Amino acid sequence: MDPLEDVLALLGATSRVSAGLVAGGRWAVAFEPPAGAKFNAVRRGRCFLRVDGEPDPIRLDEGDCFLLTRPVAYTLFSDADVPVEPAHPIFATAVDGVAQVGDGDDVFLVGGAFTLGDRARSLLLDSLPPVIHVPADTPEAGAVRWALTEIDAELQRTQLGSRLVAEHLALVLLIRVLRLHLARDPGATTGWLAGLADPVVAPALRALHARPAQPWTVDDLARAATVSRSTLAARFKRVVGVGPLEYLTNWRIELAADRIRRGSDTVASIAQAVGYGSESALSVAFKRTTGVSPRTYRQLVRAAAQPG
């Protein structure tokens, strides 16, 4: 399987398209830190983005978009010296899905948020820079522009299901932005995501994700990557940060934890499904990785789901 698809599916990634923003004249809007990942795109005009903790603002031209990967506050503005207005009251008074700020309509932005599971921070977001800017004139950004155009078109329609279609398209946008980022700047990414952009590591990662329960050896993975055992072991550790078998263990534990969260399978059946020969073998690996046994983890998950 595709490791990126695997992780997004495990995280239960969903999207929500927010109200659009029309702005004109001199204006500035401050947004609270998003809970998950957040995107905005400039469909008309231009403005600037300032992200807390980042040294310089980013100019956003027509067709540009950005993805925020951290829960940090940010500001969209026309001029740096304009008094800032909080976003919530502006969007609370949106009409027909469009909020208004400033004087005029020379700028139009669409945006949305991605809701991800509890493990999103360590599995995906921490491996990305705080903000990914996709300029409209980037040659590889054509697919991103297509997704934005389709989202914009769906939001302007009154047909049944338009918002649902737009939200599915937003997930397409997320995947496109991640692909573009990996192709454009693989050195700015860490962990397994960086491995997807590495010609030696990527085949091994795909093999592990396709058959996680298989009793892999480093020799097996080296053959899948068509390199020597020593080359794969060294390259995998340098790019991903852990060795291939340690990565496999961590991924199996993620799969096991996901099965525990989502259902009532026995620990023994989960152990067999993710590649452990016995319940006790999974329990030892699970506790070593997470700090608790599978049974304790299930109790914690159920307790957290209880009202109050």
RAFEN-V525644 format. One record per run of one state. SS is the DSSP state (A for helix, B for strand, O for the rest). FROM is the first residue (numbers start at 1). TO is the last residue. If there is no record, write none. Layout:
# RAFEN-V525644
SS:FROM:TO + SS:FROM:TO
This chain:
# RAFEN-V525644
O:1:2 + A:3:11 + O:12:13 + B:14:17 + O:18:19 + B:20:24 + O:25:27 + B:28:31 + O:32:36 + B:37:44 + O:45:46 + B:47:51 + O:52:57 + B:58:60 + O:61:64 + B:65:68 + O:69:73 + B:74:77 + O:78:84 + B:85:86 + A:87:92 + O:93:94 + B:95:95 + O:96:97 + B:98:102 + O:103:106 + B:107:115 + O:116:119 + A:120:123 + O:124:124 + A:125:127 + O:128:130 + B:131:134 + O:135:138 + A:139:156 + O:157:161 + A:162:184 + O:185:185 + A:186:188 + O:189:190 + A:191:196 + O:197:200 + A:201:210 + O:211:217 + A:218:225 + O:226:228 + A:229:240 + O:241:243 + A:244:262 + O:263:266 + A:267:274 + O:275:278 + A:279:290 + O:291:293 + A:294:305 + O:306:308
